[in-house]
């Protein structure tokens, strides 16, 4: 079944519901921020009503915090990124 795209005034695609924005992002590169300091950048190929996504050409970035204790007894957090 073909999906109709609602065109607003002037022929622009209207965004009336949150999933409309995702639908308009199909075959575009998107940025997804996930739990535990994880980030994904990739091309959106498909999604469903639960927001499960199929991405291609994905780059994943994981940012972790390393804690170091120095002789002063203070704890410092140093950011570390893994690609």
PDB file of N, CA, C and O in Angstrom:
ATOM      1  N   UNK A   1       0.839  -1.176   0.000  1.00  0.00           N
ATOM      2  CA  UNK A   1       0.000   0.000   0.000  1.00  0.00           C
ATOM      3  C   UNK A   1       0.890   1.246   0.000  1.00  0.00           C
ATOM      4  O   UNK A   1       1.779   1.381   0.841  1.00  0.00           O
ATOM      5  N   UNK A   2       0.650   2.131  -0.923  1.00  0.00           N
ATOM      6  CA  UNK A   2       1.458   3.350  -1.018  1.00  0.00           C
ATOM      7  C   UNK A   2       1.034   4.342   0.054  1.00  0.00           C
ATOM      8  O   UNK A   2      -0.149   4.463   0.375  1.00  0.00           O
ATOM      9  N   UNK A   3       2.005   5.040   0.595  1.00  0.00           N
ATOM     10  CA  UNK A   3       1.742   6.024   1.644  1.00  0.00           C
ATOM     11  C   UNK A   3       1.658   7.409   1.010  1.00  0.00           C
ATOM     12  O   UNK A   3       2.529   7.805   0.235  1.00  0.00           O
ATOM     13  N   UNK A   4       0.584   8.146   1.356  1.00  0.00           N
ATOM     14  CA  UNK A   4       0.429   9.496   0.829  1.00  0.00           C
ATOM     15  C   UNK A   4       1.185  10.476   1.698  1.00  0.00           C
ATOM     16  O   UNK A   4       1.204  10.346   2.922  1.00  0.00           O
ATOM     17  N   UNK A   5       1.803  11.450   1.073  1.00  0.00           N
ATOM     18  CA  UNK A   5       2.522  12.477   1.803  1.00  0.00           C
ATOM     19  C   UNK A   5       1.669  13.735   1.795  1.00  0.00           C
ATOM     20  O   UNK A   5       1.293  14.236   0.736  1.00  0.00           O
ATOM     21  N   UNK A   6       1.366  14.241   2.990  1.00  0.00           N
ATOM     22  CA  UNK A   6       0.560  15.434   3.134  1.00  0.00           C
ATOM     23  C   UNK A   6       1.404  16.656   2.795  1.00  0.00           C
ATOM     24  O   UNK A   6       2.413  16.925   3.446  1.00  0.00           O
ATOM     25  N   UNK A   7       0.983  17.392   1.773  1.00  0.00           N
ATOM     26  CA  UNK A   7       1.697  18.603   1.394  1.00  0.00           C
ATOM     27  C   UNK A   7       0.965  19.806   1.971  1.00  0.00           C
ATOM     28  O   UNK A   7      -0.240  19.970   1.777  1.00  0.00           O
ATOM     29  N   UNK A   8       1.696  20.627   2.669  1.00  0.00           N
ATOM     30  CA  UNK A   8       1.125  21.825   3.266  1.00  0.00           C
ATOM     31  C   UNK A   8       1.050  22.941   2.246  1.00  0.00           C
ATOM     32  O   UNK A   8       1.206  22.708   1.047  1.00  0.00           O
ATOM     33  N   UNK A   9       0.811  24.150   2.720  1.00  0.00           N
ATOM     34  CA  UNK A   9       0.748  25.305   1.818  1.00  0.00           C
ATOM     35  C   UNK A   9       2.060  25.461   1.046  1.00  0.00           C
ATOM     36  O   UNK A   9       3.146  25.335   1.610  1.00  0.00           O
ATOM     37  N   UNK A  10       1.939  25.732  -0.228  1.00  0.00           N
ATOM     38  CA  UNK A  10       3.130  25.923  -1.047  1.00  0.00           C
ATOM     39  C   UNK A  10       3.818  24.623  -1.426  1.00  0.00           C
ATOM     40  O   UNK A  10       4.919  24.656  -1.977  1.00  0.00           O
ATOM     41  N   UNK A  11       3.205  23.482  -1.149  1.00  0.00           N
ATOM     42  CA  UNK A  11       3.770  22.199  -1.521  1.00  0.00           C
ATOM     43  C   UNK A  11       4.798  21.655  -0.553  1.00  0.00           C
ATOM     44  O   UNK A  11       5.447  20.652  -0.849  1.00  0.00           O
ATOM     45  N   UNK A  12       4.965  22.297   0.612  1.00  0.00           N
ATOM     46  CA  UNK A  12       5.922  21.807   1.606  1.00  0.00           C
ATOM     47  C   UNK A  12       5.311  20.642   2.374  1.00  0.00           C
ATOM     48  O   UNK A  12       4.105  20.616   2.621  1.00  0.00           O
ATOM     49  N   UNK A  13       6.155  19.673   2.751  1.00  0.00           N
ATOM     50  CA  UNK A  13       5.662  18.525   3.505  1.00  0.00           C
ATOM     51  C   UNK A  13       5.356  18.942   4.935  1.00  0.00           C
ATOM     52  O   UNK A  13       6.185  19.564   5.599  1.00  0.00           O
ATOM     53  N   UNK A  14       4.154  18.594   5.408  1.00  0.00           N
ATOM     54  CA  UNK A  14       3.720  18.995   6.747  1.00  0.00           C
ATOM     55  C   UNK A  14       4.151  17.972   7.790  1.00  0.00           C
ATOM     56  O   UNK A  14       4.124  16.768   7.538  1.00  0.00           O
ATOM     57  N   UNK A  15       4.547  18.459   8.956  1.00  0.00           N
ATOM     58  CA  UNK A  15       4.887  17.609  10.088  1.00  0.00           C
ATOM     59  C   UNK A  15       3.819  17.843  11.142  1.00  0.00           C
ATOM     60  O   UNK A  15       3.820  18.867  11.824  1.00  0.00           O
ATOM     61  N   UNK A  16       2.907  16.884  11.271  1.00  0.00           N
ATOM     62  CA  UNK A  16       1.809  17.016  12.220  1.00  0.00           C
ATOM     63  C   UNK A  16       1.970  16.083  13.417  1.00  0.00           C
ATOM     64  O   UNK A  16       1.446  16.363  14.495  1.00  0.00           O
ATOM     65  N   UNK A  17       2.682  14.990  13.237  1.00  0.00           N
ATOM     66  CA  UNK A  17       2.897  14.022  14.310  1.00  0.00           C
ATOM     67  C   UNK A  17       4.393  13.739  14.400  1.00  0.00           C
ATOM     68  O   UNK A  17       5.119  13.924  13.423  1.00  0.00           O
ATOM     69  N   UNK A  18       4.863  13.285  15.582  1.00  0.00           N
ATOM     70  CA  UNK A  18       6.300  13.028  15.738  1.00  0.00           C
ATOM     71  C   UNK A  18       6.874  12.062  14.702  1.00  0.00           C
ATOM     72  O   UNK A  18       7.997  12.257  14.237  1.00  0.00           O
ATOM     73  N   UNK A  19       6.131  11.035  14.337  1.00  0.00           N
ATOM     74  CA  UNK A  19       6.664  10.073  13.364  1.00  0.00           C
ATOM     75  C   UNK A  19       6.762  10.661  11.959  1.00  0.00           C
ATOM     76  O   UNK A  19       7.475  10.120  11.114  1.00  0.00           O
ATOM     77  N   UNK A  20       6.048  11.775  11.696  1.00  0.00           N
ATOM     78  CA  UNK A  20       6.163  12.428  10.390  1.00  0.00           C
ATOM     79  C   UNK A  20       7.590  12.909  10.149  1.00  0.00           C
ATOM     80  O   UNK A  20       8.112  12.799   9.040  1.00  0.00           O
ATOM     81  N   UNK A  21       8.211  13.437  11.184  1.00  0.00           N
ATOM     82  CA  UNK A  21       9.581  13.931  11.047  1.00  0.00           C
ATOM     83  C   UNK A  21      10.542  12.791  10.728  1.00  0.00           C
ATOM     84  O   UNK A  21      11.464  12.957   9.930  1.00  0.00           O
ATOM     85  N   UNK A  22      10.328  11.647  11.344  1.00  0.00           N
ATOM     86  CA  UNK A  22      11.176  10.484  11.065  1.00  0.00           C
ATOM     87  C   UNK A  22      10.926   9.989   9.642  1.00  0.00           C
ATOM     88  O   UNK A  22      11.865   9.622   8.935  1.00  0.00           O
ATOM     89  N   UNK A  23       9.670   9.979   9.228  1.00  0.00           N
ATOM     90  CA  UNK A  23       9.333   9.552   7.861  1.00  0.00           C
ATOM     91  C   UNK A  23      10.030  10.440   6.834  1.00  0.00           C
ATOM     92  O   UNK A  23      10.498   9.954   5.804  1.00  0.00           O
ATOM     93  N   UNK A  24      10.097  11.733   7.114  1.00  0.00           N
ATOM     94  CA  UNK A  24      10.751  12.648   6.189  1.00  0.00           C
ATOM     95  C   UNK A  24      12.267  12.476   6.183  1.00  0.00           C
ATOM     96  O   UNK A  24      12.945  12.982   5.289  1.00  0.00           O
ATOM     97  N   UNK A  25      12.804  11.762   7.177  1.00  0.00           N
ATOM     98  CA  UNK A  25      14.249  11.547   7.277  1.00  0.00           C
ATOM     99  C   UNK A  25      14.700  10.239   6.635  1.00  0.00           C
ATOM    100  O   UNK A  25      15.886   9.912   6.689  1.00  0.00           O
ATOM    101  N   UNK A  26      13.791   9.487   6.032  1.00  0.00           N
ATOM    102  CA  UNK A  26      14.169   8.238   5.361  1.00  0.00           C
ATOM    103  C   UNK A  26      15.204   8.528   4.274  1.00  0.00           C
ATOM    104  O   UNK A  26      15.080   9.499   3.527  1.00  0.00           O
ATOM    105  N   UNK A  27      16.209   7.690   4.197  1.00  0.00           N
ATOM    106  CA  UNK A  27      17.320   7.803   3.244  1.00  0.00           C
ATOM    107  C   UNK A  27      18.180   9.044   3.485  1.00  0.00           C
ATOM    108  O   UNK A  27      18.935   9.454   2.604  1.00  0.00           O
ATOM    109  N   UNK A  28      18.072   9.640   4.668  1.00  0.00           N
ATOM    110  CA  UNK A  28      18.920  10.766   5.059  1.00  0.00           C
ATOM    111  C   UNK A  28      19.853  10.306   6.165  1.00  0.00           C
ATOM    112  O   UNK A  28      19.572   9.317   6.842  1.00  0.00           O
ATOM    113  N   UNK A  29      20.971  11.020   6.359  1.00  0.00           N
ATOM    114  CA  UNK A  29      21.864  10.726   7.485  1.00  0.00           C
ATOM    115  C   UNK A  29      21.259  11.343   8.733  1.00  0.00           C
ATOM    116  O   UNK A  29      20.870  12.511   8.736  1.00  0.00           O
ATOM    117  N   UNK A  30      21.183  10.541   9.804  1.00  0.00           N
ATOM    118  CA  UNK A  30      20.603  11.015  11.056  1.00  0.00           C
ATOM    119  C   UNK A  30      21.589  10.797  12.199  1.00  0.00           C
ATOM    120  O   UNK A  30      22.568  10.063  12.069  1.00  0.00           O
ATOM    121  N   UNK A  31      21.306  11.451  13.312  1.00  0.00           N
ATOM    122  CA  UNK A  31      22.093  11.348  14.534  1.00  0.00           C
ATOM    123  C   UNK A  31      21.167  10.784  15.610  1.00  0.00           C
ATOM    124  O   UNK A  31      20.075  11.309  15.826  1.00  0.00           O
ATOM    125  N   UNK A  32      21.599   9.716  16.287  1.00  0.00           N
ATOM    126  CA  UNK A  32      20.805   9.089  17.348  1.00  0.00           C
ATOM    127  C   UNK A  32      21.634   9.092  18.624  1.00  0.00           C
ATOM    128  O   UNK A  32      22.722   8.517  18.660  1.00  0.00           O
ATOM    129  N   UNK A  33      21.125   9.737  19.673  1.00  0.00           N
ATOM    130  CA  UNK A  33      21.801   9.738  20.971  1.00  0.00           C
ATOM    131  C   UNK A  33      21.139   8.660  21.816  1.00  0.00           C
ATOM    132  O   UNK A  33      19.923   8.672  22.011  1.00  0.00           O
ATOM    133  N   UNK A  34      21.942   7.728  22.316  1.00  0.00           N
ATOM    134  CA  UNK A  34      21.423   6.591  23.058  1.00  0.00           C
ATOM    135  C   UNK A  34      21.858   6.662  24.514  1.00  0.00           C
ATOM    136  O   UNK A  34      22.585   7.572  24.911  1.00  0.00           O
ATOM    137  N   UNK A  35      21.413   5.705  25.296  1.00  0.00           N
ATOM    138  CA  UNK A  35      21.834   5.620  26.691  1.00  0.00           C
ATOM    139  C   UNK A  35      23.316   5.298  26.790  1.00  0.00           C
ATOM    140  O   UNK A  35      23.958   4.898  25.818  1.00  0.00           O
ATOM    141  N   UNK A  36      23.839   5.487  28.006  1.00  0.00           N
ATOM    142  CA  UNK A  36      25.232   5.134  28.311  1.00  0.00           C
ATOM    143  C   UNK A  36      26.236   5.843  27.406  1.00  0.00           C
ATOM    144  O   UNK A  36      27.242   5.258  27.006  1.00  0.00           O
ATOM    145  N   UNK A  37      25.954   7.111  27.086  1.00  0.00           N
ATOM    146  CA  UNK A  37      26.896   7.947  26.334  1.00  0.00           C
ATOM    147  C   UNK A  37      27.264   7.368  24.974  1.00  0.00           C
ATOM    148  O   UNK A  37      28.412   7.477  24.542  1.00  0.00           O
ATOM    149  N   UNK A  38      26.292   6.750  24.294  1.00  0.00           N
ATOM    150  CA  UNK A  38      26.521   6.202  22.956  1.00  0.00           C
ATOM    151  C   UNK A  38      25.828   7.089  21.933  1.00  0.00           C
ATOM    152  O   UNK A  38      24.738   7.603  22.184  1.00  0.00           O
ATOM    153  N   UNK A  39      26.460   7.265  20.790  1.00  0.00           N
ATOM    154  CA  UNK A  39      25.902   8.063  19.704  1.00  0.00           C
ATOM    155  C   UNK A  39      26.060   7.296  18.392  1.00  0.00           C
ATOM    156  O   UNK A  39      27.088   6.664  18.150  1.00  0.00           O
ATOM    157  N   UNK A  40      25.041   7.360  17.560  1.00  0.00           N
ATOM    158  CA  UNK A  40      25.083   6.723  16.247  1.00  0.00           C
ATOM    159  C   UNK A  40      24.830   7.779  15.182  1.00  0.00           C
ATOM    160  O   UNK A  40      23.979   8.653  15.349  1.00  0.00           O
ATOM    161  N   UNK A  41      25.567   7.693  14.103  1.00  0.00           N
ATOM    162  CA  UNK A  41      25.326   8.524  12.928  1.00  0.00           C
ATOM    163  C   UNK A  41      25.270   7.577  11.741  1.00  0.00           C
ATOM    164  O   UNK A  41      26.193   6.796  11.510  1.00  0.00           O
ATOM    165  N   UNK A  42      24.174   7.654  10.988  1.00  0.00           N
ATOM    166  CA  UNK A  42      24.048   6.761   9.850  1.00  0.00           C
ATOM    167  C   UNK A  42      22.854   7.116   8.989  1.00  0.00           C
ATOM    168  O   UNK A  42      22.115   8.055   9.285  1.00  0.00           O
ATOM    169  N   UNK A  43      22.670   6.355   7.915  1.00  0.00           N
ATOM    170  CA  UNK A  43      21.579   6.593   6.975  1.00  0.00           C
ATOM    171  C   UNK A  43      20.372   5.764   7.411  1.00  0.00           C
ATOM    172  O   UNK A  43      20.473   4.552   7.601  1.00  0.00           O
ATOM    173  N   UNK A  44      19.224   6.438   7.566  1.00  0.00           N
ATOM    174  CA  UNK A  44      17.990   5.777   8.013  1.00  0.00           C
ATOM    175  C   UNK A  44      17.339   5.065   6.839  1.00  0.00           C
ATOM    176  O   UNK A  44      16.922   5.702   5.871  1.00  0.00           O
ATOM    177  N   UNK A  45      17.253   3.725   6.928  1.00  0.00           N
ATOM    178  CA  UNK A  45      16.634   2.935   5.867  1.00  0.00           C
ATOM    179  C   UNK A  45      15.188   2.575   6.187  1.00  0.00           C
ATOM    180  O   UNK A  45      14.343   2.547   5.293  1.00  0.00           O
ATOM    181  N   UNK A  46      14.897   2.296   7.472  1.00  0.00           N
ATOM    182  CA  UNK A  46      13.535   1.886   7.841  1.00  0.00           C
ATOM    183  C   UNK A  46      13.332   2.104   9.336  1.00  0.00           C
ATOM    184  O   UNK A  46      14.294   2.235  10.093  1.00  0.00           O
ATOM    185  N   UNK A  47      12.065   2.143   9.748  1.00  0.00           N
ATOM    186  CA  UNK A  47      11.704   2.252  11.166  1.00  0.00           C
ATOM    187  C   UNK A  47      10.309   1.670  11.340  1.00  0.00           C
ATOM    188  O   UNK A  47       9.603   1.423  10.363  1.00  0.00           O
ATOM    189  N   UNK A  48       9.914   1.450  12.603  1.00  0.00           N
ATOM    190  CA  UNK A  48       8.552   0.987  12.869  1.00  0.00           C
ATOM    191  C   UNK A  48       7.909   1.864  13.942  1.00  0.00           C
ATOM    192  O   UNK A  48       8.509   2.832  14.407  1.00  0.00           O
ATOM    193  N   UNK A  49       6.678   1.513  14.330  1.00  0.00           N
ATOM    194  CA  UNK A  49       5.926   2.339  15.283  1.00  0.00           C
ATOM    195  C   UNK A  49       6.549   2.347  16.671  1.00  0.00           C
ATOM    196  O   UNK A  49       6.203   3.200  17.488  1.00  0.00           O
ATOM    197  N   UNK A  50       7.462   1.419  16.962  1.00  0.00           N
ATOM    198  CA  UNK A  50       8.147   1.368  18.262  1.00  0.00           C
ATOM    199  C   UNK A  50       9.479   2.114  18.221  1.00  0.00           C
ATOM    200  O   UNK A  50      10.209   2.140  19.211  1.00  0.00           O
ATOM    201  N   UNK A  51       9.796   2.722  17.072  1.00  0.00           N
ATOM    202  CA  UNK A  51      11.043   3.448  16.816  1.00  0.00           C
ATOM    203  C   UNK A  51      12.275   2.544  16.753  1.00  0.00           C
ATOM    204  O   UNK A  51      13.395   2.997  16.988  1.00  0.00           O
ATOM    205  N   UNK A  52      12.063   1.262  16.434  1.00  0.00           N
ATOM    206  CA  UNK A  52      13.193   0.428  16.035  1.00  0.00           C
ATOM    207  C   UNK A  52      13.644   0.966  14.687  1.00  0.00           C
ATOM    208  O   UNK A  52      12.814   1.267  13.830  1.00  0.00           O
ATOM    209  N   UNK A  53      14.942   1.088  14.496  1.00  0.00           N
ATOM    210  CA  UNK A  53      15.455   1.682  13.261  1.00  0.00           C
ATOM    211  C   UNK A  53      16.457   0.768  12.587  1.00  0.00           C
ATOM    212  O   UNK A  53      17.192   0.030  13.242  1.00  0.00           O
ATOM    213  N   UNK A  54      16.474   0.831  11.271  1.00  0.00           N
ATOM    214  CA  UNK A  54      17.484   0.150  10.468  1.00  0.00           C
ATOM    215  C   UNK A  54      18.349   1.247   9.868  1.00  0.00           C
ATOM    216  O   UNK A  54      17.879   2.070   9.083  1.00  0.00           O
ATOM    217  N   UNK A  55      19.638   1.243  10.254  1.00  0.00           N
ATOM    218  CA  UNK A  55      20.582   2.249   9.780  1.00  0.00           C
ATOM    219  C   UNK A  55      21.662   1.588   8.937  1.00  0.00           C
ATOM    220  O   UNK A  55      22.015   0.432   9.170  1.00  0.00           O
ATOM    221  N   UNK A  56      22.177   2.306   7.975  1.00  0.00           N
ATOM    222  CA  UNK A  56      23.296   1.834   7.174  1.00  0.00           C
ATOM    223  C   UNK A  56      24.437   2.827   7.260  1.00  0.00           C
ATOM    224  O   UNK A  56      24.232   3.982   7.636  1.00  0.00           O
ATOM    225  N   UNK A  57      25.636   2.388   6.915  1.00  0.00           N
ATOM    226  CA  UNK A  57      26.837   3.234   6.960  1.00  0.00           C
ATOM    227  C   UNK A  57      26.950   3.932   8.317  1.00  0.00           C
ATOM    228  O   UNK A  57      27.056   5.156   8.393  1.00  0.00           O
ATOM    229  N   UNK A  58      26.926   3.135   9.381  1.00  0.00           N
ATOM    230  CA  UNK A  58      26.839   3.671  10.738  1.00  0.00           C
ATOM    231  C   UNK A  58      28.214   3.922  11.339  1.00  0.00           C
ATOM    232  O   UNK A  58      29.134   3.118  11.188  1.00  0.00           O
ATOM    233  N   UNK A  59      28.333   5.051  12.022  1.00  0.00           N
ATOM    234  CA  UNK A  59      29.500   5.362  12.846  1.00  0.00           C
ATOM    235  C   UNK A  59      28.997   5.422  14.283  1.00  0.00           C
ATOM    236  O   UNK A  59      28.039   6.137  14.578  1.00  0.00           O
ATOM    237  N   UNK A  60      29.636   4.678  15.175  1.00  0.00           N
ATOM    238  CA  UNK A  60      29.240   4.664  16.579  1.00  0.00           C
ATOM    239  C   UNK A  60      30.327   5.338  17.405  1.00  0.00           C
ATOM    240  O   UNK A  60      31.513   5.054  17.236  1.00  0.00           O
ATOM    241  N   UNK A  61      29.916   6.228  18.296  1.00  0.00           N
ATOM    242  CA  UNK A  61      30.833   6.889  19.212  1.00  0.00           C
ATOM    243  C   UNK A  61      30.400   6.566  20.628  1.00  0.00           C
ATOM    244  O   UNK A  61      29.237   6.744  20.989  1.00  0.00           O
ATOM    245  N   UNK A  62      31.346   6.088  21.432  1.00  0.00           N
ATOM    246  CA  UNK A  62      31.084   5.788  22.839  1.00  0.00           C
ATOM    247  C   UNK A  62      31.968   6.698  23.668  1.00  0.00           C
ATOM    248  O   UNK A  62      33.188   6.698  23.510  1.00  0.00           O
ATOM    249  N   UNK A  63      31.361   7.469  24.546  1.00  0.00           N
ATOM    250  CA  UNK A  63      32.116   8.344  25.431  1.00  0.00           C
ATOM    251  C   UNK A  63      32.091   7.737  26.822  1.00  0.00           C
ATOM    252  O   UNK A  63      31.019   7.511  27.384  1.00  0.00           O
ATOM    253  N   UNK A  64      33.259   7.473  27.379  1.00  0.00           N
ATOM    254  CA  UNK A  64      33.320   6.916  28.725  1.00  0.00           C
ATOM    255  C   UNK A  64      34.050   7.876  29.632  1.00  0.00           C
ATOM    256  O   UNK A  64      34.880   8.667  29.182  1.00  0.00           O
ATOM    257  N   UNK A  65      33.743   7.805  30.892  1.00  0.00           N
ATOM    258  CA  UNK A  65      34.371   8.661  31.891  1.00  0.00           C
ATOM    259  C   UNK A  65      35.325   7.795  32.701  1.00  0.00           C
ATOM    260  O   UNK A  65      34.917   6.810  33.317  1.00  0.00           O
ATOM    261  N   UNK A  66      36.597   8.172  32.695  1.00  0.00           N
ATOM    262  CA  UNK A  66      37.586   7.456  33.491  1.00  0.00           C
ATOM    263  C   UNK A  66      37.834   8.239  34.763  1.00  0.00           C
ATOM    264  O   UNK A  66      38.021   9.455  34.723  1.00  0.00           O
ATOM    265  N   UNK A  67      37.838   7.554  35.881  1.00  0.00           N
ATOM    266  CA  UNK A  67      38.098   8.203  37.164  1.00  0.00           C
ATOM    267  C   UNK A  67      39.524   7.897  37.593  1.00  0.00           C
ATOM    268  O   UNK A  67      39.958   6.745  37.593  1.00  0.00           O
ATOM    269  N   UNK A  68      40.235   8.941  37.956  1.00  0.00           N
ATOM    270  CA  UNK A  68      41.606   8.796  38.430  1.00  0.00           C
ATOM    271  C   UNK A  68      41.694   9.379  39.835  1.00  0.00           C
ATOM    272  O   UNK A  68      41.235  10.495  40.075  1.00  0.00           O
ATOM    273  N   UNK A  69      42.272   8.644  40.746  1.00  0.00           N
ATOM    274  CA  UNK A  69      42.516   9.146  42.096  1.00  0.00           C
ATOM    275  C   UNK A  69      43.973   9.575  42.188  1.00  0.00           C
ATOM    276  O   UNK A  69      44.883   8.785  41.935  1.00  0.00           O
ATOM    277  N   UNK A  70      44.177  10.813  42.546  1.00  0.00           N
ATOM    278  CA  UNK A  70      45.521  11.337  42.695  1.00  0.00           C
ATOM    279  C   UNK A  70      45.870  11.369  44.183  1.00  0.00           C
ATOM    280  O   UNK A  70      45.008  11.133  45.030  1.00  0.00           O
ATOM    281  N   UNK A  71      47.099  11.652  44.493  1.00  0.00           N
ATOM    282  CA  UNK A  71      47.589  11.592  45.883  1.00  0.00           C
ATOM    283  C   UNK A  71      46.841  12.531  46.820  1.00  0.00           C
ATOM    284  O   UNK A  71      46.880  12.339  48.036  1.00  0.00           O
ATOM    285  N   UNK A  72      46.159  13.546  46.280  1.00  0.00           N
ATOM    286  CA  UNK A  72      45.437  14.486  47.139  1.00  0.00           C
ATOM    287  C   UNK A  72      44.138  13.873  47.676  1.00  0.00           C
ATOM    288  O   UNK A  72      43.494  14.455  48.549  1.00  0.00           O
ATOM    289  N   UNK A  73      43.757  12.713  47.163  1.00  0.00           N
ATOM    290  CA  UNK A  73      42.527  12.069  47.616  1.00  0.00           C
ATOM    291  C   UNK A  73      41.299  12.514  46.835  1.00  0.00           C
ATOM    292  O   UNK A  73      40.204  12.005  47.074  1.00  0.00           O
ATOM    293  N   UNK A  74      41.460  13.453  45.908  1.00  0.00           N
ATOM    294  CA  UNK A  74      40.338  13.927  45.101  1.00  0.00           C
ATOM    295  C   UNK A  74      40.178  13.031  43.880  1.00  0.00           C
ATOM    296  O   UNK A  74      41.151  12.478  43.367  1.00  0.00           O
ATOM    297  N   UNK A  75      38.950  12.899  43.427  1.00  0.00           N
ATOM    298  CA  UNK A  75      38.659  12.099  42.248  1.00  0.00           C
ATOM    299  C   UNK A  75      38.362  13.046  41.084  1.00  0.00           C
ATOM    300  O   UNK A  75      37.577  13.983  41.231  1.00  0.00           O
ATOM    301  N   UNK A  76      38.982  12.806  39.937  1.00  0.00           N
ATOM    302  CA  UNK A  76      38.779  13.621  38.753  1.00  0.00           C
ATOM    303  C   UNK A  76      38.186  12.757  37.656  1.00  0.00           C
ATOM    304  O   UNK A  76      38.518  11.578  37.537  1.00  0.00           O
ATOM    305  N   UNK A  77      37.296  13.354  36.845  1.00  0.00           N
ATOM    306  CA  UNK A  77      36.709  12.633  35.721  1.00  0.00           C
ATOM    307  C   UNK A  77      37.300  13.192  34.428  1.00  0.00           C
ATOM    308  O   UNK A  77      37.270  14.398  34.184  1.00  0.00           O
ATOM    309  N   UNK A  78      37.830  12.304  33.619  1.00  0.00           N
ATOM    310  CA  UNK A  78      38.420  12.693  32.346  1.00  0.00           C
ATOM    311  C   UNK A  78      37.619  12.038  31.218  1.00  0.00           C
ATOM    312  O   UNK A  78      37.486  10.814  31.198  1.00  0.00           O
ATOM    313  N   UNK A  79      37.077  12.835  30.270  1.00  0.00           N
ATOM    314  CA  UNK A  79      36.309  12.237  29.170  1.00  0.00           C
ATOM    315  C   UNK A  79      37.214  11.472  28.212  1.00  0.00           C
ATOM    316  O   UNK A  79      38.361  11.854  27.982  1.00  0.00           O
ATOM    317  N   UNK A  80      36.685  10.399  27.663  1.00  0.00           N
ATOM    318  CA  UNK A  80      37.427   9.575  26.721  1.00  0.00           C
ATOM    319  C   UNK A  80      36.455   9.135  25.644  1.00  0.00           C
ATOM    320  O   UNK A  80      35.405   8.578  25.964  1.00  0.00           O
ATOM    321  N   UNK A  81      36.774   9.370  24.361  1.00  0.00           N
ATOM    322  CA  UNK A  81      35.898   8.955  23.267  1.00  0.00           C
ATOM    323  C   UNK A  81      36.521   7.801  22.512  1.00  0.00           C
ATOM    324  O   UNK A  81      37.725   7.778  22.257  1.00  0.00           O
ATOM    325  N   UNK A  82      35.667   6.831  22.154  1.00  0.00           N
ATOM    326  CA  UNK A  82      36.085   5.670  21.368  1.00  0.00           C
ATOM    327  C   UNK A  82      35.260   5.685  20.090  1.00  0.00           C
ATOM    328  O   UNK A  82      34.035   5.789  20.145  1.00  0.00           O
ATOM    329  N   UNK A  83      35.918   5.583  18.939  1.00  0.00           N
ATOM    330  CA  UNK A  83      35.200   5.562  17.646  1.00  0.00           C
ATOM    331  C   UNK A  83      35.213   4.178  17.095  1.00  0.00           C
ATOM    332  O   UNK A  83      34.667   3.937  16.019  1.00  0.00           O
TER     333      UNK A  83
END
